[in-house]
Structure formats: C-alpha cells, structure tokens
Amino acid sequence: MNNHQTATRHDCRLLVGTSGYSYAEWVEAGFYPAFTQSGKMLPLYAKVFPITELNYTWYQMPRAEAVERMRRNAPDHFLFAAKLTRTLTHEIDPREWQHQAESFRDGISPFIQAQQLAALLIQLPPGFDRTAANRRYLAALLDALQGLPLAVEFRHVSWVHDQVFAELERRRVTLVAVDEPELPGLFPPLDVVTNPDFFYIRFHGRNQKGWRSGNMQKKFDYDYSDAELHHWVEQKIVKMAGQSRTGIIFFNNHVAAQAPKNAETMINLLRREGFQVNILV
C-alpha cells in the first residue's frame, strides 16, 4: 500500500449495516437475545452497527410522529437511510406522485432536522427501463426531491449508459452499486461513483433460483463467502473510496441473520485494508 492509497483510505469514512433490523428470525439465529420483541431491536442493533436502511418506508408512507419515535429509540449519532415509498417507484400515479413526494419529505423530516438522514434510496423496479417516458419521470422525481442525499438503484440493465452516469454526476446524485445474481436484464455490479459526497452499495445475495421466485425468503437467502466479499473490497471498494468522502454499505440478505453476519465480516476485511469503518465522530 503506497502513501497515496493510505491517505485515500483514511480520508473515506465507511459505514456498514443491514437493510432492515426488525426480523423475528434474527432472534432464532442468535443475533438478538431470546424473546427480544420488535420494539426493543433497534437499540440492540445500534450497539453493533451505526446505520440501517429502512425498508418499511417503501411499504407505507412514513409519518413524522412515528419516525420521531424511532429516531428517539436510537442513539443521537445513529444514521438512517430511508427507502422511497413504492407509490413513487413501483405504483406511480401520474396525478398524485408530486403530492406523494411532498408527503414523504414531510414524513422523514425528523431525520432531516436531526441530521440523521444518511441517504434517501430510490429503488426502481426491474421493469423500469430506459424509455423516454421513464427518463422524464425520473428527472422530475429527482427535481422534486432536490436537496436530499439521493441514491438511485436501477434494476434494469438499460440504465448502464454514460449519459445516465453523467446526468447523475451533474445532479450530485449517487448511483447505487449492487451485488445480485447474474441474470439476463439485471443491472450489473459496477464501481461507478457519481457523487463525491457518498457512494452506496447494496448486497442482495446471489441466489439465482430464488431471485425471481416471488418468495422473499428464497430471494434473499444467501451467505457470502469471505472470498466474495474480499473481491469486492479489492476490486471495487478501494477505487470507490478514492472518489468519495463517505461510503455506505448495506447487506439485504436478511434470511437467517446472514446479513449482520456478512456485514461484520465486511467490517473486518475493510479494517484490515486500512479503512475507517463505522466511526461517526
């Protein structure tokens, strides 16, 4: 490791956590103590990881009162990434989406005001390909959410285009890097950084048989090997860290508490490479 690499790695702060934290099966798997109720999970999770990605905000519109209760249930330094609600990504109503965007911004306002919003994840569906209509909608959506720390996850391979990356860079919007099965039409794992403020990686697992099964337990049932994670560190994360001040890394393979297990392995691998990991001050 030369001096330039050392400086680069220590300049980029990496935050590693999991996509969601409230899973009953994590009690059975031993991540949480026996009989832990869902309402008690966040404080326990926060003793291990300093950041989480919220899935429930995709299923339902967040309400400021509930978000504030959640925020108070975690340490003051804890960070949240919120997934944009499905009525703005998967079930879009052309007459209502602008109102929905305003409601979402209002709903997560406690995170914003407390400076605990690490990112707003815009996860687009596999069928959202790069048509003219979809490009126009995405541009309008990014305009409506301007001022927030935005990260866009594409699932369709048609978005792999230099013009897309250039536009995200112009807007200072993060392109989400993904690790998922190598299947036709899916967005590939890239190390493209479009935002010097932060990069964002999501590890979904590589369960090819389960990915399109329609069963969430099968889709995200995958346990990464140390070698697979080390390859990401050496081949992608080192480069990405040289182009951003912060890196956010989440594991979404929640089945049987594989996500926190793999996240802790990733933390150890990154630290061995000289990175600052999960240090918030």
N, C-alpha and C positions, 0 to 999 in steps of 0.2 A: 504494500500500500504506500503510494508516494505522498508527499506533503500536501499536494493539491487535493487528492482524494480524501485525506484525513480531514482537511478543513471543510470540504464539501459535506462529508457525512456528519460532522459535528454541527454544521450550520442548519441542517434539516432536522426538524423535530418530527418523530414518527409516533403516531397514536394508533394502537391496535386494540380492537374489541370485537364484539359479535353483533350480528343482525338480530336484534331482539334479545331479551334476557329472561322473560317470563314463560318458562316451559316446565310443566309438571314433570316431564321425563328427565329433566336435569336433576331433580331430587332423587329419582331412582338411580341415575347414573353416578350420583355422589358429588356432583358439583355444588349442590346446596345440601345443607343438613336435612336429615329426615324430618318429615312433616312440615317443611317450610311452605307457608302459604304464599300465593302470588303477590300479595301486598307487601310482603317482607323481603321480596327477592332483590329489588333494586339496591338497597343499602348493602346487602351482601355482595352483589355483583360489583358494586363500586369499590369494594376492598381489593378487588383483583384487577379490574380494568377501569380506566378513567373516562371512557367514552362508550356510547352504544348507539346503534342505529334503530330508530323506532319504526316498527312495521305497522303498528295499529293505526297510524295516521294515514296509511294507504286505504285501510278498510273503512274508516269513518272519519268524517271531518273533525279535526281537533277543536276542542273548546278551551278557551283561555283558563277557565276555572280549573278544569281537570289537569291541564298542562302545568299550571302553577302548583297544584298539589304534588304532582310528580316531581317537579323541579325541587320542591322543598324536601322531598324524600331522599334526595341525593346530596352529596357534599357540594359546597358552593363552587368548587373548582371543576366539578364534573361537567362533561360536554355531551351534547346530544346532536345526532344527525336525524332529521325528520324526513320520511319518505312522503312525497307529494301524494295527495289523495287520488283515488282511482277515477274520480269524475273529471279529472284534468289530464289523465293519461290514457286510460283504457275505456272509459264510458263517457266520452265527451259529448256534451250537449251544446251545439253552436250558439244557442240563445242564452245559456246560463253560465258558461265557463268563466267569463270575466268576473261575475259575481262570486263564483266558487273560489277564484284566485284571491279575491279580497277577503273572503271568509277564512281561507286557510292562513293568510298572513296574520289576520287578527287572532286566530286560534293559537298560533305559535308565538305570539307576541311576548309572553313571559320569558321564553328562552332568549329572544332578541334583546329585550330590555336588560336582562341579567348577564348578557354577553356569554351565554352558554350554548348558543347555536353554532355548531361547528360547520354544518352544511345542510343544504336542502337538496335531497336526492330526487331527481326527476327520472323515474324508471319507466321507459317506454316499452310497449308490448312488442312481441315478435312480428306482429302483422303491421306495425307502424314502419313502413318502408319509405324510401326517399322519393316520394312523389312531390309534385309542385304544391299540392294542397297541404300535405304534411309539413313541408318546409315552411310554408306561410304560417301554419298554426304554431309550429314550434317557435318561430321568430316572435310571433305575437305573445306567446306564453312567456318567453324569456323577458320580453319588454314589460309584461305585467308584473313579473317577479323581480324586476331590476332592483339592485341594492342589497339583495340577499346573497349569501355564499352558495351559488348554484353549482350543481354537478349533474350531468346528463348521462344516463346509461342507455345506450342503444342495444337492442337485441337483434336487429336485422342487419345483415352484412352490407346492405346497400349504402349504409352511412359511412363506410370506410372510404373516405374521399378527402383529398387535400383541401378542397374548398370548405368542407364541413369543419375540419380542424382549424383552418384559418379564421372562419367566422366565430368559432368558439373562442379562439385566442383574442380576436378583436373585442369580443364582449367580456373577456376575462371570466369565462365560464369553464368549469373543469369537465374534461372528458373522462368518464369513469372507465377504468381498466377492469376487465372481467376475466375470471378463470371459470370456465364452464365446459361442458362436453364439446368435443369437436364434431359437430353435426352440421349437415348442409343448411345454409341460410343463416346460421347463428353468427353474431358478432365475434370476431377472434380476439385472443389476448394480445393487447398492444401495450407499448410503453410510451405512447404519445402524451406529452404534457402540454396542455393549452392554457394553464393558469399558474403564474409564478407564486400565487398565494398558497395553493394546496393541490396535491394530487389525491386521487381516491381510487382504491382497489377493492373489489368485492370478490371473495372466493365462494362460489356457489357449489363446488364439488364437480366431479366428473362422471356422474352416474348416467351413462348413456341410455341404459334401458329405462331408467326411471324418469328421465327429464321430460318426456312428452307423454307420460302415463296419466297425467291429471291427478296423481296422488302426491301430495306434498311430502309425505313421509318417505316415499320412494325417490322423489325428485332430488331431495337434499340429503339423502343417505350416502355419505361418502367420508372416508377418513384419509386425509392427505398423508403421504409418507414424508419423512424428513427430507428425502432427496428431491421430491417435487417442490417443496417449499424452498429449499436451498437454491434450486434452479431459478425460482422467481427472484430471490434476493440477488443472486449473482448476475442474472441476465437482464433483469428489468428494474428492480427497485433501486439498485445503485445508480443507474443512469437517471431515473426519475427524480431521485433525491438531489441530484445536482442541478435540477431546474426548478425546484420549489422550496419554499420556506417550511412547509409542513406536509406530511403525508398521512393520509387516513386509510387504514386497512381494516376491513371487516370480513368476518367469516360467517357465511349464511348456511353452512351445512349443520343445522341445529340438531338433527336427529341423534339421539343417544348422547347428547352433550359432546359431540365431536367438534363443534365449533370452538368452545372455550379451550378444549384440549389442543387443537391445532393452532389457535391464537397464541397460547403460551409457548408452543414450540417455535412459532414465528418470532416472538419476542426474544427468545434465547438466541436464535440464529442471527437476528439483526444486531443484538448487542455484541455478539462475537465479531461482527464485521465493523464495530466501532460506532454504531449509530446510537443517538439518544432516543430512547423508547419510553413512551408513557410518562414523560416528565412534563408537568404542566407549568412549573414555575422556573 
